[in-house]
Amino acid sequence: MKPVKPLLAALLTLCLAMPAAAQTEQRAALSLPALLTDLLKLPLQLIPKPKPKPAPTVPPVATQPGPRALVLYDAPPGQTFTKLGMAYAIMLRNLLGHFDSTVDLVPVQNYAAGQVNNYDATFYLGAYYDNSVPPSFMADVTTTAKTVVWFKYNLWQMAWDPAYNFQGRFGFGFNGLRGLNALPSAANPNPGFFDTITYKSLPFVKYYAYDGSAVAADPDVGIVGITDAAKATTLVPMSNPQTGESAPYVVRSGNFWYVADLPFSYIGPRDRYLVLTDLLHDMLGVNHAESHQAMVRLEDVGAMVSVSAMQTLTNYLYQQRIPFSVATIPYYADPLGVYNGNVAQFVPMSQATNLKTSLNYALARGGEVVMHGYTHQYSNMRNKYTGVSGDDYEFWNIVANTPVAEDSMAWAKSRYLAGLLELSSNGYSPTAWETPHYQGSALASKAAAQTFAKTYQRVVYYTADNPNFNAAVGKDFAVGQIFPYPIKKDYYGQRVLPESLGNIEYDISAIDPTSNYNYTWQDIVTNAQYVKTVRDGFASFFFHPFWLEPQLGVPGYADFQSTIQGITNLGFTWTVPSKLN
């Protein structure tokens, strides 16, 4: 017996994660408006605080080995979406890297009886509707003393089979699935669903969009009901605003947890994904102390940077006693002459007077260098905008949505080393790496892990090193991931420091057609309110100095100050990559 698939769910694409490009850096008109759509505007509660002091460097201390974790995921053979569960498993594996966990990723059909007892915690990602769950796993779930966390689909295979005595054992029952309340239409474009998860007094609203023909959302949730309050507790509720209904979102019964959906689809800085990132502390029994740090990064700083803008921003941060980093592009390239009268232009760092003047000024006042690509563009092509440093992708062919032709760990590493040489030859040493536009190939990320002790970014992950996104069977997926806290070791071996809030954008499409939406300082500070629900969440954002250029006619400097003050007033302590172990 299985529940009826919720209305419209069969018409959706199995709750795909937000496309990778939609979660990358917001230099221009990427699809980040979808990721960062303001589903909710909250009044800011900004309590005045004294000027912050830089966070002290914390000496390393001996730590206990992290928990061992098993991540089981759906991988039904011979299906178009066979690898979707793997994509979500990679995302969970990355979050477990915050806890220094040893993680094994295993398709659920490969589960061996008794395997849960070899781990501190087992997570099952029910990503594929009615995928067969091994009876041996379900039997072990009912008897093990180890932590088991079950997400979304297929719980009915255990809950509705009398052999497992599910309700008697766990004190709650599975009632079925719910999706959209009705089919969307022109008259009713948003019929509603269980889209609001309330956690620590904030509403986390799931993403939803309808363009008149297709829905972009993941509305399916499992509905459970507590039958024995002595055994089961609703830790996090969810609600359906259109119908007024409420139901448990996260339920705990002793060592068994149930999460009503998969909080890895359509993620954003105010999404229920953050709820999971906090609850993982409890699921793993690793209760990190309450700690809230903030970081600010001045972005895309290369040879053509405005010294005046950089000095204005540096002076403000120095006056506020706030340390900061500068995302530095070591070698400037404009191979098509787009900004130089159709004459190719290349500026090595030795000749980049504006850049070196700006860096020297910043480094004397609390700044530090983050290496942001070698050229921050690729070859002599428009990839995707101009072919110019700071505009384009360097380690991914975004036009074809494939790795670049030369893609290999050796090729990527050669560019990293070339950039490091540009910096070191001019007296600079980066404290971290940031991939241009947050998207490189799998091999480029693996090479970064071998080259840099720290990265400072969001990351795109793939279900294969050379992904095929168009295969009829077993097609690959790319998923972009935001982190609210540092990841000690991600899927590619990188140590990742978080950028969790996004960046200010202005609609200047009359000047630059690729910059065509607004993202305000209030949005950034509201995002900081949300990330503060994570007990050790970071408020980390970046800002482009070019927003201070007077010809753009935008309040860039005032909004930058408001962002800094808003985050400070929320009680965050400012730090930089070099201070983080």
N, C-alpha and C positions, 0 to 999 in steps of 0.2 A: 504494500500500500504506500502511496506517496501523495503529497499534497498537490492540488491543482496549481499550475504555474500562474502567478498573478497576472492580471490584465496588462497587456502590452509588453510584458517582459520578453515574450518570444520575438517581438519586433525589434527589441534592442539588441545590441551586440554583446550580450553576456557581460554587462557591467565592465566595459573596458576602462583601463586607467586613462587619465588625461594624457593625450599625446605628448611625447617627450618635448617637442618644440614649444608646447604651450606652457612648460614649466621651466624654461630656460631664462637666462638673463634678458632683461627688458631694454636692450639698446634701442630697438625700433619697433615696428609694428608686428611683433610676433603675436601669437594667439593668447598672450597672458591675460587679456581682459576676461577670457573665459575662466582662467584659473583664479583670477583675483576679483571677480565680479563681486560687487558689494551686495551681498544677500541681506546684509543687516548693517545698519548704522547705529552705533551706540553712543550715548553721551559720554564724553571723556571725563573721568574723575581724576583730575590732576592735582595732587596734593603738593604744595611747595616743599622742596627739600633743599638742604644746603648744597653748594657746589660740590660735585663729586671729586673724590681722589682716585687716582689710578689704582687698580687692583694690584696688590703686592704679588710678587712671584712666589708661588707656593712650592717649597722644596718637595721633591719626590719622596714618597713614603712606600714602604713595603706593602704590597696588597696581596690578598688571597686570590687564588685562581677564580675566575668567574664561573657562573653556572654552566652546566652542559645542557644544551637545548636540541631537541629534535623538531624539525619543521616538516610536517607531512603536507603534501599538496596534491590536488587532483591533476592527473595527466592522462585522461582517457585516450588510448591509442587510436590513430586513424582519423582524428577529428581536426577541423580547421583550428579550433581553439585549444588544442592539446597543451600548448605551452603557456597559456594564460596563467594557470595556477603557479607555474614556475616563476613568472614575472612577479607575482605577489609574494612568493616565498623569498625571492631575492630582497624585496623591500623589507620584509620582516627580519630577514637575516641581518640586514644593515642596522636596523634599530637595536637588535640584540648585541651588536658590536659596541654599543654605548656601555654595556655591562661587562665588557671583556669576556663575553660568552664564547664557548666552543660550540659551533653550530653544524649540524648535519642536515642537509636538504634531501628529502627522500620522497619520491612519488608514493602516494598512499597505497597503491596496489603492491608495492614492494615491502610493505610492513611485515616484520617477523614477530610472531607471538612472543610476548614478554619484553619487547624492545623498549617500551615506555619506562621500564624499571632501570634501564641503563642511563637515564637522563634525569636531571633535576626538573625539567619542564618539557612537555610535548605540546606543540601547537598544530592543530589540524585546520587547514584553510579550505573550507568548502566553497570552492570557486565555480564548480561545474554542477549544474542542476542534475540531481539524481545520479551522480557518479557513484558506482558501487564502492562501498566502504567495507574493507575486510572484516568479517565477523571476529577474527582474532583480535583486531584493534578494539572493536566495540566491547568485547568481553573484558579486555584488559582495562579499559576505561572504567568499568564498573567495579574493579577490584583493586586497582593500584592505589598506593598511598602518595604517589608522585603527582605533581601538578599537571593537569591537562586543560588546555584552552581550545574550545571548538568555535569556529567562525561560520556563521551564515547557513549554507545549505547542508542538506543530507542528515541533519540530526534526527529526522523522522525515522530513519532506518533503524536507529537504536531506541528512540523514545516510544515508537509505536509497536515494537516487537516485545511481547510479554516475556520472552526468554531473558531479557536484560533487566526487568523490574526497574525501569528507569525512574518513574515517578516515585516509587517507594524508596529508592536509593537516594535520589537527589532532591526530592521535595518540590519539584516543579515539572510541568508538563509542556509538551510542544503542541501548539494549537494549529499551526499552519503558516503559510506565507502570505504576505501582503505586498502589493506594489502600488501603482498609481490608482487613485480612487476612481478614475474614469479615463477613457481615451481623450487626449487633448484635441482641441478643435480651435477654429478661429474665434468662436464665441467663448470658449473656455480653454485658453491656451495652457493654463497651469491648474489642472484639476486637484493637485495636491497629493501628498503621501506622508508617510512617517519620516519627515525630513528634519526634525528639530531634536537634537540631543542636548540635554541640559546637564552641565557639569560645572561644579564650583560656582554656581549661580549665573553662569553665562550660557546663552543659547548658541550651540554649534549647528549651523544650518547647512545641510547637504546641497551640493551644486545641482542646479536644474536649468536647462535651456531647451527651448522649442522654437524651431525656425519655420514652422508651418507645415513641415513634412516629416521631420525626424526629431526625436528626443535625444538629448545628451544628458544622461543622468543614470544613477544606479539606485532605483527606488525599492528594490526587493529587500525585505527584512523578514526574519523569522519571528513569529509571535509566540511567546511563552507566557505561562501563568504560574504564579507561585501557589502551590497546594499545601505546603507545610513550611510555615515561616520559621520553624525551629531548625530547619535544614537549609533553606535557600533564602537569599537576600537579593533584592534589586539594588545594585550599586549605582547604576546610572539609568535614568529613565529616558524615553523618547516619546515624542508626541506627533500627532497628525493635526495641525492647526485647522485644516479645512473641516474635519469631522469632529474635532474636540476630543478624540480618543488619545489615550496614553497606554504605554506598554513598557516592559523592561527592555532596555538596550543592552546592559551588561548584568548578568546574573551570576552569583557565586554560590556554590554549594560545597563547602569544605575545600577540597583540592580541585574541584571541577568548576570551570568557568564557561559561560556561553556568551558570545558576542553576536548580536542579531544581524550584523552585516559584515562585509569585508571593508574595513576602513582604509583601503589603499587605492580606491577608485576615486577619480575626480578630487584629488586632495588639494588643499590650499591652506593659507595661514590662519583661517578661522574654521577649519573643518574638524569633524569628529576624529580625524586622524590624530590630532593632538591629544585627545582623551586617551587613546591607546598608548601613545608615547609616555604618558604619565603613569597609567595603570600597569605598564610593564614592570615598574619597580615592585609593585605588590605581587604581580604574577610570578616574578622571579625571586621574590624575597630579598631584594637588594634595595633597601630604602635609603637612597642618597639624600643627604641633608638639603633642606630648602636653601637654594642659592640662585640668585638671578643676576647674571652678568650681561653686559651689552657691548657691542662692537660697531664701529662705523668705519667704512672704507671709501676713499675717494677713487672713483672708477675711471678706467680707460685713459690713464694719464700717459701720454706719449710725446713725441717730439714736437707736435704742434700745440701743446697745451698752453693755455693762457697763464702766464706767470702771475698776473694780477689776480685772477680768480683763485689760483692755488694759494697765494699769499693771504688773501682775504679769508678763505676757509681755514687755513692753518692758524692764522692769528686768533680767530674766534675759538677754535678748539684749544689752543694753548692758553688763552685767557680763562677758559672754563676748566682747565686742568684735565682735559680729556685726551688720552692717548688715541692714536688712530693709525690706519694703514693706508698705503697708496698703491693701488693696483697699476703696476708699471708695465708698459709695453717697451721692451728694450730696443727694438729695431723697427723703424717706420718704413712702410712700403706703400707706394701708390703706383703700381706697375702700369696702370692704364692712363695715368695722368688725369684722373677724374677731378682732383682738386688743384691741378697744376697746369691748366691750359692744354690738356691732352699730351703733356710731356711727362714721361715716367719720372718718378722721384723716389729716391731711397735715402734715408737718413740714419746712419749708424749712431749709436749712443755717443760716440766720441764727438760727433758734430751736433748733437741735440742740445743746444744751449738752453732753450726754454725748459726742457725736461730736467736737466741737471741743476739749473738754478732753482727750480721748484722743489726738487728732491732735497737738495742741500738745505734749503730753508725749512722744509718740513721735518727732516731728520733732526735738526737742531732744536725742534720744538715739540717733540713727542711722537713724531711720525716714524713709520717703518715701511720697508718695501715688501710688497707681495708681487711676485712675478706673474704677470697676466698675459700668457702667451709669449712666443718669440716675436712674431710679427702681428698676431691677432688678425690674420687674413691668410688666404690660401692661394698660392701660385699667382697666375696672372688672369684669373677669372673673377667674375662677380659671384661671390658665394655668401650671401645671396644678394647683397646690395650694391657695393661699389668696387670691391676688391681692395679697399683701403684699410690700413691698420686701424683697429678700433671699431670698424663697421661690420666686418665679416667673420665667419667661422674659419678656424684654422685646422682643426683636427677632425672635421666631419664635413662631407659634401652635402650641404643642406639642400642644394638644388635637386640632386638625385636621391637624397635621403639614403645615402650609403656611406661606408668608409671611403676616404679619399683613395685615389689609385695607388699611392705609395704606402698605404697603411701597413705598418708593422711596428712591433715594439722598438726595433732598432731605428726606424725612421723617426718615430716620435721622440725617442731619447736623444737622437742627434739634434733635434730642434730645441729640446730642453737644455742640452749642454751648450748649444750656440747662444741661447738667451742668457744662460748663467755666465758665459764668458763675456758677453757684452756688458753685463752688470759688474762683474768682478774687475774687469779691465778699467772700469771707470770708478771703482772704489765702493761698489754697493753689494750688499749681501741680502737676498730675500729671506724672509722668515716663513714664507708659505708659497704655495702655487695655487693659481686660479685658472681653470680652463676657460678660454674665450667662449662667451655665450653659454657657459655651463654645459656644453655638449662636445664631447670627443668620442672617439671609437672606444670599444672595449680594450683593444690593445694599447691605445694611448693612455687609458686610465691605469692599466697594469704597469706601463712604463713609468708613469708618474709616481706610482707607489714605490718604485725602485730608485727614483731620483730625488724625491722630496720627502722630508720627514713629516711635513704637514701639508694638507691642502685646505682651502678656505672657500667653500662653494656649495652650490647644489650640484647634483650629479645625475646624469642619464645612464641607466643600466639596460643591458640587452640580454635576451635569452640565448644568444649565440655570439661568438666573436665576429663572425661575418654574417649578420642577420639577413634573412629573406622574409621581408614583410608581406610578400604577395603569394606565398605558397598556398596551394589549395588544401594541403594537409600539413599540419604542424607548423603553421606560419609563426614567425618570430614576433616578439613585442619589444618595444622600447618604453621604459617608464622613467619619468623624471621624479626625483625625490628631494623634498625639503627636509632638513633636520632641525629640530629645536634645541639640540644639544650636541656636543662633540661625539663623534663615532671613532672609537679607537682603531677599528679595522673594518673596512667595508668589504663588499663582495670582491672587489678588485685588489684588496690589500692596502687601500689608502687610509690614512688617518684624516678624517674630515672635520674641520671646524665649521660651525653653522653660519649660514646667511639665511635668516628665518622670516624676515619681514617684507622684503621687496625693496622698491625704490620709488622715489617721486618721479612722475611723468607729467608732461603737459601736452595738450593737443596744439601742436604748431603746424598742422598739416598745410596751412597756407604757405609756410616756408619750406617744410620738409614733409612730403606726403607719407613718409614711413613713421612719423611721430604723430599719431592721430588719436590718442586717448589720454585721459587724465587719471592720475593716481596721486592722491593728495597726501600732505603731511598728516592730516587727520587719519587717513587710512593706515598709514604706517604705525601711528601711535595706538590706534585701535588694535592692530595686529599684535602689538606689544602687550596689550592687556590680555589678549588670548593666550599668547605663549607663556605668560606668567602663571597660567593654570598648571603648567608642567613644573613640577617641584624644583627642577634644576634647568629650567628653560632659559635660553639666551634670546635677547632682543638685538638682532644683528641686521643692519641694513647697509646699503651703499648709495652713493650720490655722485652724479656726474658734474664735475666743475663747469662744464660748458653751459649749464643752466644759469650761470652768473653773467653770461655775455649779454650786454644791454640790448643788442639788436633783436634778441628773441622776445623781449617784452614780457617776461614772466617773473614772478616774485621768488626766484630761486633761492637767494640768500636768506630772505626772511623765512621762507618755508623750511630751509635747512636748520635754522636756529630753532624754529618751533618744534621740529622733529626731535632735535637733541634735548630741548628742555622738557618736552612731553615724556620722553623715555626716562629721563633723569627723575622727573617728578613721580614716576611710577615706582621708584625705588631700586632701579637697576644700577649696578656698579660697572663702570667702563673699564675695558681691558683690551688687549691686542694679542695677536697670535703668539708672539714671543713669550708671553706670560702664561700660556696654557701648556701644560705638560701633556 
